Amino acid sequence: MDAISWNRGCLCVCVFSLLGGSTGQSVNQTSGILTVTEGQPLSLNCFFEAQSDSINFPFWYIQHAGQPPELLLNEIDNKTQGFQAIHHKNGKKGTFNTKKQDIQLIDSAVYFCAFRDTQ
C-alpha cells in the first residue's frame, strides 16, 4: 500500500465534552485526536456525574469541518448513521458510550459528548 492510498484510508476524530444545566456536574470523554483506519470500528466513551439522582439527558454531537455542530445521538434516538450509543446510569454517575463498526472517511469530524440534568 503506498502512502497516498494509506492517507486516504485514515481519518482523524477529535473529541470534546460539553455540559449544561446546573453546576456540580461533570463530563469526561475520550479526548484528543484519534486516528482510525477506514473500515475499522470506532468507540468513544463518555462518563458523566450529575449533581443529583435526577433524570439526565446525555447527547453526542458531530461537527464536520467548516460546519456547525449537529445532534448525532441522544438517549431516545440512539442509532443513526451507523453509530449506536448505550446509556447506563447508576445513581448520580453514568455513561453514554457510542460506537460504529465500520468507520468511513465521511466520519472525520469533531465529536462532542454533552450532558444535561433536570435540576
Buried (B, 14 or more C-beta within 10 A) or exposed (E): EEEEEEEEBBBEBBBBBBBEBBEEBEBEBBEEEBEBEBEEEBEBBBBBBBBBEEEBBBBBBBBEEEEEBEEBBBBEEBEBEEBBBEBEBEEBEBBBBBBBEEBBEEBBBBBBBBBBBEB
